[in-house]
């Protein structure tokens, strides 16, 4: 099996370092999330076969983080507001003048620089996610993906979403998206909700995350949830410290992506148009 190369990992670590510095400077709470948290605890690094980095950021702080990256010449804060063709419902930080492009979606002319994911932690007032919230999350995903459906949607249901996009327009899409996201967030809630996986929302008491615990992540000191053992057991099971065998489906990475640490993603657009 091909593995993500060391150069990509170093680029991801550079982006992570920048985000951590910005968060700490602006007193923005963050944590390594999902496989990045697992990598920090189990490998003290990015998992060798992983090809991305995931961070949690408090939903209330996302606007401040976006503002902190405004005008940054090296990195780009990507969400539905800053990139009209972006089709994912959580933000990313992209490195300019690089490429990490899903080849099947190359016709989407958004920013395709090497990136890390920023998963918002929303506040929630119940210990489990109700059906109404799950439906909202599903619709958030649809709203985010409308530019994708417009250009590349080829199923019958996609025609419905194309019509919806035509009715809403880009301005209406963004307005409805952020209004819906705000409606999920409960400012006084004592739980924190991760909706990065539509069919598997993660919800835990706020004190599981706490102030965070710094651990070694390659050459960085990065925060993971204070009760990271409880978090990792919920996400990956009790045996999360066991390294999966080489043929395991758990050794997953985005093999369909074109990664180029030295070439601007826009050059690949230009090559197609020549």
Helices and strands as residue ranges (DSSP letters): H 6-25, E 30-32, H 34-42, E 54-58, G 59-61, H 62-69, E 75-78, E 91-95, E 99-102, G 103-105, E 115-124, H 131-144, H 146-152, H 156-184, E 191-194, E 202-205, H 206-209, E 213-217, E 220-224, H 228-236, E 257-260, H 265-273
